[in-house]
């Protein structure tokens, strides 16, 4: 009887070790009520260069980014959730926003995104180019990034 009990325990431990782990923050089903400006960032379809002329009309995404920037640490938990659950451009916007008020955590967020292979359209002026989230994260971690999504 003891051998059967031990075998059952070992089988349970093996199943526990090799079963996929689900993190609550990675599930889009999480009941989260985002402010309207973060909802815009969450569903962003492209990443936009921050170097726009002062006279140019700002997109809805840029306005939402600026509003999130003003909200600062007050929305950090939501931004952390967006890093895992937003559309690809929204993940990068969320990391950049966190970096505005917590440089170390922002750097860590970009480090986490380096392996993300999802495609992102990046709009600079009238040109749209395509990169992976990881390629943009690597660029934004460099001392002199080519891509600018935050003018800070």
Secondary structure as GFF3:
##gff-version 3
##sequence-region A 1 152
A	DSSP	alpha_helix	2	18	.	.	.	ID=ss1
A	DSSP	three_ten_helix	24	26	.	.	.	ID=ss2
A	DSSP	alpha_helix	36	42	.	.	.	ID=ss3
A	DSSP	beta_strand	47	48	.	.	.	ID=ss4
A	DSSP	alpha_helix	60	71	.	.	.	ID=ss5
A	DSSP	three_ten_helix	72	75	.	.	.	ID=ss6
A	DSSP	alpha_helix	76	85	.	.	.	ID=ss7
A	DSSP	alpha_helix	88	101	.	.	.	ID=ss8
A	DSSP	alpha_helix	103	113	.	.	.	ID=ss9
A	DSSP	beta_strand	119	124	.	.	.	ID=ss10
A	DSSP	beta_strand	127	132	.	.	.	ID=ss11
A	DSSP	alpha_helix	133	141	.	.	.	ID=ss12
###
